[in-house]
């Protein structure tokens, strides 16, 4: 089977020429070939396997190109990389691998193309196209990967137990590919993941998180999280989510299953935003419900303060998974902390002052917060769903109206601390804070407009009330 149309980019002819001049067989392998056959567009990352030295081939390619690109050599791994326009090519010599039980880093030796295809994680990633002139574009598919692409199946080239035990990250990759491509993991493979689940503990947190990001960034993330749950991997990675699973019933009172509800929320939000950190907020918005769950005879199940507890848990979770403890983490914390605020507003009549406070506290993130809360509507009752959506629409309109009038989103006090000090001849003191806070509260409550003259008048009155005299 010839697929020369996949190799229409002139770079492949250059690689072909370089390989032939070196008397070396070489192939493009992996994701580039898979995505071409799936008609998913052509990938910008291209893996080239050389039967010989990948580093030597990369240097030869660079020498043949008009604009001589820099070749990055990774001697320890026997790989080399170069950029050509918007394409990144990685060159590696064909390898044979063997593993030790306590590490996913293999012992590597030179090998044939067959050895290299054997070590690939899945049949759909072992597809190779020849780049040599005599059989340019010929597809080499020893494990019937094309058939698996058609059947939408994730299957390992070798016995799955060995594949996953050797490199347990492949378990995460299987689930990630199933999620991204909307494929099924073949039954033996799924069983092998379940049997090897504890092996995930030898994988670095950074690599696990990288796969989680890709699952979360896909169209229907619940596919991946359901599989992580089904295979028993989830308790090793996100025990906070597992703790939400299950429905308890006491005296006929039940609460919803917050695990499956969470996955619905993540799917909902994924239809409206590509913001990865907002998707993380959706995934973690209810994690505080497990530790705060209580049953009361009169009112049934409660989760008091779950947003506050959940926002504290976000920090511990990010730290454990070695995720960034920067503004991204703070954004997720803020979304979790405020996740019920607009819901309360949408259920009651949204007063101007309540909307002003919401916009003040959410600041620049008020749109994201509303998107999260709308995704949180998972009721199957069409009447309730219509009512909630309509109420959120009213809150959104009110936010625009209040913001246009009062400019709360980027709130700056109309009267500065320096002016308060100058007016009452004060040195830095608690009185300044008292007056500033009073002005802010008066604006948020709608007692005065967010304007300089009104705020100055209020400042003078407040100063007088706490015993200060203008200078």
C-alpha positions as CSV (number, residue, x, y, z in Angstrom):
1,X,0.0,0.0,0.0
2,X,1.5,3.3,-1.1
3,X,0.8,6.6,0.7
4,X,3.0,9.1,-1.1
5,X,0.3,11.8,-0.7
6,X,1.1,11.8,3.1
7,X,4.7,12.8,2.2
8,X,3.9,15.7,-0.1
9,X,5.9,18.2,2.1
10,X,9.3,18.7,0.3
11,X,11.1,18.0,3.6
12,X,10.4,14.3,3.1
13,X,12.3,14.3,-0.2
14,X,15.3,15.9,1.6
15,X,15.2,13.2,4.3
16,X,14.9,10.6,1.6
17,X,17.9,12.0,-0.3
18,X,20.0,12.2,2.9
19,X,19.2,8.6,3.9
20,X,20.0,7.3,0.4
21,X,23.3,9.2,0.3
22,X,24.2,7.6,3.7
23,X,23.0,4.2,2.5
24,X,20.6,4.1,5.4
25,X,17.0,2.9,5.5
26,X,14.6,5.3,7.2
27,X,10.9,5.7,7.9
28,X,8.4,8.2,9.3
29,X,6.6,6.5,12.1
30,X,3.9,7.0,14.8
31,X,1.5,9.9,15.2
32,X,2.1,11.5,11.9
33,X,1.2,8.4,10.0
34,X,-1.8,7.6,12.3
35,X,-3.3,11.1,12.0
36,X,-2.9,11.1,8.2
37,X,-4.8,7.8,7.9
38,X,-7.4,9.1,10.3
39,X,-7.7,12.3,8.1
40,X,-7.0,14.4,11.3
41,X,-4.7,16.7,9.4
42,X,-0.9,16.4,9.3
43,X,0.9,16.6,12.6
44,X,3.7,19.2,13.1
45,X,5.8,16.8,15.1
46,X,7.4,14.1,12.9
47,X,9.2,11.1,14.2
48,X,11.9,9.6,11.8
49,X,13.4,6.2,12.5
50,X,16.7,5.4,11.0
51,X,18.2,1.9,10.7
52,X,21.5,3.3,11.9
53,X,22.4,6.6,13.5
54,X,19.5,9.1,13.8
55,X,22.0,11.8,14.8
56,X,24.0,11.3,11.7
57,X,20.9,11.4,9.5
58,X,19.7,14.6,11.2
59,X,23.0,16.3,10.5
60,X,22.9,15.2,6.9
61,X,19.4,16.6,6.4
62,X,20.4,19.9,7.9
63,X,23.4,20.1,5.5
64,X,21.1,19.5,2.5
65,X,18.6,22.3,3.5
66,X,19.1,25.8,2.1
67,X,18.6,27.5,5.5
68,X,20.9,25.4,7.6
69,X,18.8,24.7,10.7
70,X,20.5,24.0,14.1
71,X,20.5,20.4,15.1
72,X,19.8,19.7,18.8
73,X,21.6,16.5,19.7
74,X,20.6,14.4,22.8
75,X,23.5,12.0,22.9
76,X,22.2,10.1,25.9
77,X,19.0,9.2,24.1
78,X,20.6,8.8,20.7
79,X,18.2,11.3,19.2
80,X,18.5,14.6,17.3
81,X,15.9,17.3,16.5
82,X,15.7,20.1,14.0
83,X,13.0,22.6,13.0
84,X,12.0,23.3,9.4
85,X,9.5,26.1,9.1
86,X,6.6,25.1,11.5
87,X,7.6,21.4,11.5
88,X,9.7,19.7,14.2
89,X,11.5,16.6,13.1
90,X,12.9,14.1,15.6
91,X,15.4,11.5,14.4
92,X,16.2,8.3,16.3
93,X,18.0,5.1,15.5
94,X,15.9,2.0,15.5
95,X,16.0,0.5,19.0
96,X,15.5,-2.7,20.8
97,X,14.5,-2.3,24.5
98,X,14.5,-4.3,27.7
99,X,13.2,-3.1,31.0
100,X,13.9,-3.5,34.8
101,X,11.0,-3.9,37.1
102,X,11.5,-0.7,39.1
103,X,12.0,1.8,36.2
104,X,10.3,2.8,32.9
105,X,13.8,3.7,31.5
106,X,14.8,0.8,29.3
107,X,18.1,-0.7,28.5
108,X,18.5,0.3,24.8
109,X,20.5,-1.4,22.0
110,X,20.5,-0.9,18.2
111,X,17.8,-2.8,16.4
112,X,15.8,-3.4,13.2
113,X,12.6,-1.7,12.1
114,X,10.7,-4.7,13.4
115,X,12.4,-4.3,16.9
116,X,11.4,-0.6,16.8
117,X,7.8,-1.3,15.9
118,X,7.6,-4.0,18.6
119,X,8.6,-1.5,21.3
120,X,5.8,0.9,20.3
121,X,2.9,1.3,22.7
122,X,-0.1,0.7,20.3
123,X,-0.6,-0.9,16.9
124,X,-2.0,2.4,15.6
125,X,1.3,4.1,16.6
126,X,3.5,1.4,15.0
127,X,2.6,2.3,11.4
128,X,5.6,3.4,9.3
129,X,6.0,4.9,5.9
130,X,9.3,4.3,4.0
131,X,11.2,7.3,3.0
132,X,13.8,5.6,0.8
133,X,13.6,6.3,-3.0
134,X,13.1,2.7,-4.0
135,X,9.9,2.2,-1.9
136,X,9.0,5.8,-1.0
137,X,5.6,6.0,0.7
138,X,5.2,2.2,1.3
139,X,3.2,1.5,4.4
140,X,4.7,-1.1,6.9
141,X,2.0,-2.4,9.2
142,X,3.1,-5.6,10.9
143,X,0.4,-5.5,13.6
144,X,-2.7,-4.7,11.4
145,X,-2.9,-1.2,12.8
146,X,-4.8,0.0,9.8
147,X,-7.6,-2.5,10.7
148,X,-7.5,-1.2,14.3
149,X,-7.9,2.4,13.0
150,X,-11.0,1.4,11.1
151,X,-12.4,-0.6,14.0
152,X,-11.5,2.3,16.4
153,X,-9.6,0.1,18.8
154,X,-6.6,0.7,21.1
155,X,-4.5,-2.5,21.1
156,X,-0.8,-3.2,22.1
157,X,1.6,-4.8,19.5
158,X,2.8,-7.3,22.1
159,X,1.2,-9.0,25.0
160,X,-0.5,-6.1,26.9
161,X,0.6,-7.2,30.4
162,X,4.2,-6.9,29.3
163,X,3.6,-3.6,27.4
164,X,2.0,-1.9,30.4
165,X,4.3,-3.4,33.1
166,X,7.4,-2.3,31.1
167,X,6.2,1.3,30.8
168,X,3.2,2.0,33.0
169,X,2.8,5.5,31.5
170,X,1.3,3.6,28.5
171,X,-1.8,2.9,30.6
172,X,-2.4,6.6,30.8
173,X,-1.6,7.0,27.1
174,X,-4.1,4.2,26.2
175,X,-6.9,6.0,28.1
176,X,-5.8,9.4,26.7
177,X,-5.9,8.1,23.1
178,X,-9.3,6.4,23.7
179,X,-10.6,9.8,24.9
180,X,-9.0,12.0,22.2
181,X,-9.9,9.7,19.2
182,X,-13.1,8.3,20.6
183,X,-11.7,4.7,20.4
184,X,-12.4,1.7,22.6
185,X,-9.5,0.0,24.5
186,X,-9.4,-3.7,23.5
187,X,-10.7,-6.0,26.3
188,X,-7.4,-7.8,27.0
189,X,-5.7,-4.4,27.2
190,X,-8.3,-3.0,29.6
191,X,-7.8,-6.0,31.9
192,X,-4.0,-5.7,31.7
193,X,-4.3,-2.0,32.8
194,X,-6.5,-3.0,35.7
195,X,-4.0,-5.8,36.7
196,X,-1.0,-3.4,36.5
197,X,-2.6,-0.3,38.0
198,X,-0.3,-0.2,41.0
199,X,2.7,0.1,38.6
200,X,1.6,3.7,37.9
201,X,3.4,4.6,41.2
202,X,6.8,4.5,39.4
203,X,5.8,7.2,36.9
204,X,6.7,10.8,37.6
205,X,3.8,13.1,38.6
206,X,4.8,15.5,35.8
207,X,4.2,12.8,33.1
208,X,0.9,11.7,34.7
209,X,-0.3,15.4,34.7
210,X,0.7,15.8,31.1
211,X,-1.7,13.0,30.2
212,X,-4.4,14.3,32.5
213,X,-4.1,17.7,30.7
214,X,-4.6,16.0,27.4
215,X,-7.6,14.1,28.7
216,X,-9.1,17.3,30.1
217,X,-8.5,19.1,26.8
218,X,-10.4,16.6,24.7
219,X,-14.0,17.0,23.5
220,X,-15.5,14.6,26.0
221,X,-13.2,14.3,29.0
222,X,-15.6,12.1,31.0
223,X,-14.6,9.2,28.7
224,X,-11.0,9.3,30.1
225,X,-12.0,9.8,33.7
226,X,-14.6,7.0,33.5
227,X,-11.8,4.7,32.2
228,X,-9.4,5.9,34.9
229,X,-12.1,5.0,37.4
230,X,-13.0,1.7,35.8
231,X,-9.4,0.4,35.7
232,X,-8.7,1.5,39.3
233,X,-6.0,4.1,38.3
234,X,-8.0,7.0,39.6
235,X,-7.3,6.4,43.4
236,X,-3.6,6.6,42.7
237,X,-3.9,9.9,40.9
238,X,-7.0,11.9,42.1
239,X,-8.3,10.2,45.3
240,X,-10.3,13.4,46.0
241,X,-12.5,12.6,43.0
242,X,-13.0,8.9,44.0
243,X,-14.2,10.1,47.4
244,X,-17.2,11.7,45.7
245,X,-18.5,8.5,44.3
246,X,-21.6,6.8,45.7
247,X,-25.1,7.7,46.9
248,X,-26.0,7.3,50.6
249,X,-29.5,7.0,51.9
250,X,-30.7,7.7,55.4
251,X,-34.3,7.7,56.4
252,X,-35.3,7.9,52.7
253,X,-33.2,10.9,52.1
254,X,-30.6,10.6,49.3
255,X,-28.0,12.8,47.8
256,X,-26.8,12.7,44.2
257,X,-23.6,10.9,43.1
258,X,-21.2,13.8,43.1
259,X,-18.5,11.9,41.1
260,X,-20.7,11.3,38.0
261,X,-22.3,14.8,38.4
262,X,-18.7,16.2,38.3
263,X,-17.9,14.4,35.1
264,X,-21.2,15.8,33.5
265,X,-20.1,19.3,34.5
266,X,-16.7,18.8,32.9
267,X,-18.3,17.6,29.7
268,X,-20.7,20.6,29.8
269,X,-18.0,23.1,30.2
270,X,-15.9,21.5,27.5
271,X,-18.6,22.5,25.0
272,X,-18.2,26.1,25.8
273,X,-14.5,26.7,26.7
274,X,-11.0,25.5,25.8
275,X,-9.5,27.1,28.9
276,X,-7.7,24.1,30.5
277,X,-7.6,25.7,34.0
278,X,-11.4,26.4,33.9
279,X,-11.8,22.8,33.0
280,X,-9.7,21.9,36.0
281,X,-12.0,24.1,38.1
282,X,-15.0,22.2,36.8
283,X,-13.3,18.8,37.7
284,X,-12.5,20.0,41.2
285,X,-15.5,22.3,42.0
286,X,-17.1,19.7,44.3
287,X,-14.1,18.0,45.9
288,X,-15.0,19.7,49.3
289,X,-18.3,17.8,49.4
290,X,-16.8,14.5,50.6
291,X,-15.2,15.9,53.8
292,X,-18.2,18.2,54.6
293,X,-21.0,15.7,54.0
294,X,-23.4,15.5,57.0
295,X,-26.9,14.2,57.6
296,X,-29.4,16.1,59.7
297,X,-32.8,14.7,60.6
298,X,-34.7,17.9,59.8
299,X,-33.0,19.0,56.6
300,X,-31.4,15.9,55.2
301,X,-27.9,16.0,53.6
302,X,-25.7,19.1,53.7
303,X,-22.3,20.0,52.4
304,X,-21.8,23.3,54.4
305,X,-18.7,25.2,53.5
306,X,-17.7,22.7,50.8
307,X,-16.5,25.5,48.5
308,X,-14.1,26.8,51.1
309,X,-12.8,23.4,52.1
310,X,-12.5,22.5,48.4
311,X,-10.4,25.6,47.6
312,X,-8.0,24.6,50.3
313,X,-7.8,21.1,48.9
314,X,-6.9,22.5,45.5
315,X,-3.5,23.7,46.8
316,X,-2.7,20.3,48.4
317,X,-3.7,18.5,45.2
318,X,-1.7,20.8,42.9
319,X,1.3,20.4,45.3
320,X,1.1,16.6,45.4
321,X,0.9,16.4,41.6
322,X,3.7,18.9,41.2
323,X,1.4,21.2,39.2
324,X,2.2,25.0,39.1
325,X,1.5,26.7,42.4
326,X,1.2,30.1,40.6
327,X,-1.7,32.2,39.3
328,X,-3.2,29.1,37.5
329,X,-3.6,27.3,40.8
330,X,-5.0,30.5,42.4
331,X,-7.5,30.9,39.5
332,X,-8.7,27.3,40.1
333,X,-8.9,27.9,43.9
334,X,-10.9,31.1,43.3
335,X,-13.4,29.4,40.9
336,X,-13.9,26.5,43.4
337,X,-14.4,29.0,46.3
338,X,-16.9,31.0,44.4
339,X,-18.6,28.2,42.5
340,X,-21.9,28.5,44.3
341,X,-22.2,32.3,44.4
342,X,-24.0,32.9,41.1
343,X,-26.2,29.8,41.7
344,X,-27.5,31.4,44.9
345,X,-28.1,34.7,43.0
346,X,-30.0,32.8,40.2
347,X,-32.3,31.1,42.7
348,X,-33.2,34.3,44.5
349,X,-33.9,37.8,43.2
350,X,-30.5,39.2,42.2
351,X,-30.3,42.6,43.9
352,X,-27.9,45.2,42.5
353,X,-25.8,45.1,45.6
354,X,-25.5,41.3,45.5
355,X,-24.4,41.5,41.8
356,X,-21.9,44.3,42.6
357,X,-20.4,42.1,45.3
358,X,-20.2,39.1,42.9
359,X,-18.4,41.2,40.3
360,X,-16.1,42.8,42.9
361,X,-15.1,39.4,44.3
362,X,-14.7,37.6,40.9
363,X,-13.1,40.6,39.2
364,X,-11.7,39.7,35.8
365,X,-12.9,36.2,36.2
366,X,-16.6,36.9,36.5
367,X,-17.3,35.5,32.9
368,X,-15.4,32.3,33.7
369,X,-17.3,31.9,37.0
370,X,-20.7,32.2,35.1
371,X,-19.5,29.7,32.5
372,X,-18.7,27.2,35.3
373,X,-22.0,27.7,37.1
374,X,-24.0,27.3,33.9
375,X,-22.1,24.0,33.2
376,X,-23.1,22.9,36.8
377,X,-26.7,22.6,35.6
378,X,-27.1,18.8,35.3
379,X,-30.7,18.3,36.2
380,X,-32.6,16.0,33.8
381,X,-35.9,17.9,34.6
382,X,-36.5,20.1,31.4
383,X,-38.7,22.5,33.4
384,X,-36.0,23.1,36.0
385,X,-33.2,23.3,33.4
386,X,-35.1,26.0,31.5
387,X,-35.7,27.9,34.8
388,X,-32.0,27.7,35.9
389,X,-30.8,28.8,32.4
390,X,-33.2,31.7,32.3
391,X,-32.2,32.8,35.8
392,X,-28.5,32.8,34.8
393,X,-29.4,34.8,31.7
394,X,-31.0,37.4,34.0
395,X,-27.9,37.4,36.3
396,X,-25.6,37.9,33.2
397,X,-27.7,40.8,32.0
398,X,-27.7,42.4,35.5
399,X,-23.8,42.0,35.6
400,X,-23.5,44.0,32.3
401,X,-26.0,46.6,33.6
402,X,-24.3,47.1,37.0
403,X,-20.8,47.0,35.5
404,X,-21.7,49.7,32.9
405,X,-23.0,51.9,35.6
406,X,-20.7,51.2,38.6
407,X,-17.4,49.9,37.0
408,X,-16.8,47.4,39.8
409,X,-14.8,44.8,37.8
410,X,-11.5,46.7,38.0
411,X,-12.4,48.4,41.2
412,X,-10.1,51.2,42.3
413,X,-11.3,53.3,45.3
414,X,-12.3,56.8,44.0
415,X,-10.4,58.3,47.0
416,X,-6.9,57.1,47.6
417,X,-5.2,56.4,51.0
418,X,-2.9,59.3,50.3
419,X,-5.8,61.7,50.0
420,X,-7.4,60.4,53.2
421,X,-4.0,61.0,55.0
422,X,-3.7,64.5,53.6
423,X,-7.3,65.4,54.3
424,X,-7.2,64.5,58.0
425,X,-3.4,65.1,58.5
426,X,-2.8,61.4,59.4
427,X,0.2,59.2,59.4
428,X,-0.3,55.5,58.3
429,X,-2.9,54.2,60.7
430,X,-5.9,51.9,61.0
431,X,-8.3,54.9,60.5
432,X,-7.3,55.0,56.9
433,X,-8.2,51.4,56.4
434,X,-11.5,52.0,58.2
435,X,-12.5,54.9,55.9
436,X,-11.3,53.0,52.7
437,X,-13.4,50.0,53.7
438,X,-16.4,52.1,54.5
439,X,-16.2,53.8,51.0
440,X,-15.9,50.4,49.3
441,X,-18.9,49.0,51.3
442,X,-21.0,52.1,50.5
443,X,-20.3,51.7,46.8
444,X,-21.0,48.0,46.8
445,X,-24.3,48.5,48.8
446,X,-25.3,51.3,46.3
447,X,-25.4,54.0,49.0
448,X,-23.2,56.1,46.9
449,X,-22.2,55.9,43.2
450,X,-18.6,54.9,42.3
451,X,-17.6,58.5,41.6
452,X,-15.0,60.8,43.1
453,X,-17.2,63.7,44.4
454,X,-19.7,61.3,46.2
455,X,-16.8,59.3,47.7
456,X,-15.0,62.4,48.9
457,X,-18.2,63.7,50.6
458,X,-18.7,60.2,52.2
459,X,-15.0,60.2,53.3
460,X,-15.5,63.6,55.2
461,X,-18.7,62.3,56.9
462,X,-17.1,59.0,57.9
463,X,-14.0,60.8,59.2
464,X,-16.1,63.1,61.3
465,X,-18.1,60.0,62.6
466,X,-14.9,58.4,63.9
467,X,-13.6,61.6,65.5
468,X,-11.3,63.0,62.8
469,X,-11.1,66.7,61.9
470,X,-10.1,67.8,58.3
471,X,-6.7,69.5,58.2
